[in-house]
Amino acid sequence: MTVDPVVPDKIRLLMEEASCDRAEAELAMSLAGFDLEKAIRTIGTLLRHIVVVKGKFVDAQQNLYGLLILIADTRRDQFIRVRAVVSYNPALFETTLGQHWYEFEKDIYAARLAEGALQQVSQDLERSFLEDLGARRDEFFPALKSPSGTNLAAVLDGAVKKSFPRGLTSEYVPEVIDWNQFRRFPIKGEERPAVSSEGVPSGSSAEEALRIQMEVREDPKGSPLKEVRVGDHVAVVLADNRDIAHYIAKLFGLLNESGPRPMDVPVETVQRHEGRVRLHVRLSAGILGYAEAPETLCVRVRPRETDPWWRRMLQRESSQ
C-alpha cells in the first residue's frame, strides 16, 4: 500500500493548529479522509477537555442565595471564567442544575439584574472563589478530572466558604463538553448566525432582547467600517443613557469613575444600507450591543481569524 508522504506533514500541521496530541490528530485525519480542512472541523468534537461546573448554594443564617458557574480547560489546567450571583431572592435556589450550561449562565446574568441581587457581593465572590481555587490548583484540577468527582464538591465548598464562612447548603454538577460545544463562533467555512427581520441574530431567545446602544471607537489608523466581517473584534464604548445600561456597563468594566471605557467585542451581525453600517456585537451571554456609523469611518479591527500559513501553503501548491 502506498503511503501518502504528505500525511505526516498534515498531521503535524493539525497538531499545531488545534493544539492537540498526535493520537487525536491521527484520529481526526482518519475520520476526515485525510482532508486537512475537514479534520480541523472534526477535531473540535474530539477535544473533550472543557469542564463546566454549575452550582447553587444557600446561606440560611443570612438568607442569601447564590448561583455560580465555573468553566475550565483540563488539558492545560487553566480557568476560562467564573460567574456568580448572590441575592436575597429565594427563587434563585430553585434554579435547576440540569439545564444546558449556556442557559444556566444566562440565568446568572439575568439574576444579577433582578431585584434583591447584591452586585458587590457577587463580584467579591467571583474574585475570592477564583483566587482560592488558583491557590489550590494541585488539589482542584485532579478533583475536576476524577471520574467519580468525589472530592470536587468539598474543594468548591472550601472556596465558597471564603466568602460565606457561617455554613452552606450547596449542590454542584460538573459537565464535560467538547471544544465545538463551548466555542461561541464557528470556524471559517461553517454557517454563521442568520439575521432576522428585526436585525437581531435569529436563534436569540427572548431573554436576549436586552440590547444596549454602543458607539464604535474611531481609529484614524484603522480600517473602514465597511470592511468589518462577522466574527471580527471591534472597539466600542457605551452610548446608552438608560440606568440599566449603566448598571450592566459597570459590571462588564465598560464604565468607571472616569467615564466610558473602550472594550473589544466580537461582531455577530453586519448590516449595510445607504452608506451606513449597523453592527450587533456580543457583550455577554444574553446581552447584545448595537452600533451604527458611516461605512467610511475608520476603526480598529482585530480579525477573528486569517488564513493560517498552512492553508496558504496548500493553496499555493494546488495552484501550481
N, C-alpha and C positions, 0 to 999 in steps of 0.2 A: 504494500500500500504506500502510495506516495504521500509524504507529509508536506504540507504547505509550509515553506520556510518563513512565511510572513507571520504565521500563527504565534510563535513565541514573542514576536515584537508586539503583536496586537494584545496579547495577554499582559505584557509589561506596561503598555500604554493604558490599558484598562485599570491596572493596579494603581498607576499614578493618578489617573483621572478620578477614580472613585475612592481612593484611599482604602482599598480592600486588600486582603491577602491573596496569595496565589491560588489556593483552593477555590475561593469564592469567584475569582476572575475566570478560572478554567471552567467552572460550572456554568457561569453566566454566558461565556463564549459558546459552550456546547449547546445550551438551550437556545441561543440566538443563531445557531447555524454558522458560527464564526463571522457574523456580521458585527463589526465593531460598534456602530451607532446603535443597533438594536440591543447589543449587550449592555451598553450604558443605560438604556431604558430598563433593562431587565434586572440589573444589579441592585437597584434600589429595593426590589422586593425580597432580595436575599439578605440584605444587611439589617437583620433584626437585632439592633443594639440600642434602640431608643426605648427607654422605660419611662412610663408616665405613672405617677403615684397620685391618686385622688384621695383626699382626706377630709374629714369633718370632725369637729370637737365641740364640747360644751364645758364651760367653767360654771358649775352650778352655784358656787358661792358668790360669784359676781354677776350671774345671769348674763353671761357673754357666750355667743355662739360664733363659730368660725368655720370657714372652708379654706382649703389650700390645695394647690396643685404643684407638683414638682416634676420637671422633665429633665432627664439626664441621659448622657451618652455613656453607656457602659463599656464601649470599646476603648475610649480614650480616658475614661474616668473623669468626665467633665460634667459640670452643671450647665444646662441650657437656660433654664429660667425657673423662678419660683413666683407664684402669685397667691395672694391670700386676702381674705376679708374677715373682719371681726365686727359683729353687730349685736345690738340688743334684741334683734328680731328673732324669736324662737323658730320661726318658719324656716330659717336657714338650715337648722339641723335636720329638717325633713328632706333635704336635697338628696336624691338617690345617687349613690356612687357607681351604679351600674350603667349609667348613661355614657354616651360617647365622650371621650376626653375633651374634644373640641367644644362640645356643648356645655360640658361642665366648666370649662374655663370661661365661656361666655357668661355663665350664671354668676361666676365670681365678679366679673366686671359689672354686670347688672346690679348685683347686690351692693357694690361699692357706691352706687349712685342712689340706692334706695334709702328710705327713712330708717334711722337707727344705726346706720353704718358709722364706724369710728375710723376715720381716714388715717389719722396719725398712728393709732394703734395697729392698724392693718399694715402700714408701711414699716413700722418698727418690728412687727412680727416677721415680715419678709426678710428684713435685714439680719435680725438675730438668728433666724432659722437657718439661713444660708451660711452665716458665719460659723455657727456651731457645727453644722454638717461638714463645712470645709475644714474645720479644725480636726474632725474625726473621719477623714476620708478613708483611712485604713480600716475603719470599722464599718462605715456606711456602705461603701461600694461592694465589699464582699456580701453584706446582707442583702443588697439590692440584686445581686447576681445569683443568690442562692435559690435553687428550685423551690425549696419549701418556704423561704422567706420568714423563717421563724423569728429571727432577731430584728427584722425590719421595723415592725411596729414599735419595739422598745427603743430603737435608735431614733426614730422620728418623734416619739413622745418626749424623749430626752431633749430634743431640740426645741419642741414647742414649749416645754415647761420652763425654758429660759425666760419666756415672756409671761407664762401663767403658772407660777410655782405652787399654787394652792391645791392643785389636783384637777385632773381632767377625766372626762369620758370621751374616748376617741375611737375612730374607725378609719382604716386605710385600705385601699385597694390598688395594688400595682397592676400595670398592664404593659405588655411588651408589644411594640409595634415596629414595622419596618420603616426604612428611611422614606420611601414613597408615601406612606401614610402620614408621616409627620411633615414632609416638605409642603410648604404653603403654595409654591408656584411650580408648575410642571416645567420640565426641561424643554429646550428648544425643539420644535417639531411636534410637540403634543398640543392638544386643544387648549385654548385659553378660555377664561370665563366670557360668555357672550354678554352683550349689553341689552337690557330690557328696554321697553319703550320709554320708561321713565329715566333711563340713563344710569340706573343702578345695576351692578352686575347681577345677572339672573342667577338664581340659586341662593341669593341672600335672604335670610329669614326675616320675619317681622321685627325681631329684636335688633336687626342691623339697620333699622330705619333711622337710627340716630346718626345724623350727618353733621359735620362741623365745617364751617366755611374757613378755608385756608387761603393763603396768598403765596404764590410761587416766588422764591427768593431770586432776584435778578443777579446775574453774574456776567459782566461785560466780556469776560474771557471764556464764557461757556458756549453752549450750542443753542441754536434757535429752538424754541419750544416745539415747532412743527416736526422736529426730528425725534422727539421723545417717543419711545415704544412702551408697550405693556411690559411690566417687569423691571424697567429701569428704575433707579432711585433718583429722586429729585429733592431739593431742599425747600421746605415750606415753613411758613410762620403763621401763627394764629391770626385770623381776621374776623372772628366771630365775637360779637359783643354780649352774647347771652351768658347768664350766670352759670348754667350747666356746662357751657363750652369752656369757660374759665376754670371751672372745677376740674374737668377732665384734663385740661391742659396742664394744670399743676400736678396732677397725678402722673402724667407722662413726661414731666420735665420740660414742657413747651413754654412754661411761664414761670418766672421768678420775680424777685423784688425789683429787678431792673427792667422787666417787661418781657415781651415775647422773645423766645429763643428759637433759632432755626433747628430743624430736625430732618434728617434724611429718611424718606419713606418710600416704599415701593408703589409703583403705579399699577392700578388694577384695570382701569379703562381709559381710553383716549378717544375724544370726540372732536372732530374738526368741522367748523362751519363758518363760512364767510370771513375767513382770515383770523378766526379766533380758535383757541384750543381749550377744551374743558377736560380736566383730569379728575378722576376719582382715585384717591390714594388710601392705602390701608394704614390706619393709625394703630389699631389693635384688633384683637378678636372681637367682632361685633360692632366696631365703630369705624366709620368711613369719614374721610375728609374730601372736600371738593374745592377746586380752584379753577379759575378761568382767566386767560390773559391772551394778548395778541400773539399770533404764531411766530412773529419776528422777535419776540422777547428772548434774550439770551439767558440761559440758566445753566447751573452746574448739574451735569448729568453723570451718574455712575451707572454704566450699563449693567444689566442683570448678568449677562454673560456675553462674551465674544467668542467667535470660533476659536477653539483651542488649537494649539500648534499641531497636534496630531491630525486634526481634521483638515487643516490647510495642507499638510503634507500629503494626505490621501487624495485631496482634490488635485494637487499638482501631478501626482502620479497618474490619476485617471485621465488627465487632460493630455498626457504625453502619448 
